[in-house]
């Protein structure tokens, strides 16, 4: 990621919750995802914006 690429603002983690479990999320910088261990889902971050839709989430391995 270059300096010109949008980056996820980690302060958003304080306001965001998993739409399925209503639990907390952790940030995976390598995969650009917000991870909900409670729901076993990872939500993508696209262009610095979290996509908080269950249909867009990846099921964790």
Secondary structure, DSSP 8 states (H G I E B T S, - for coil): --TTS----GGGGGT---TTT----EEETTTTEEEETTTTEEEEEETTEE---GGG-EE--
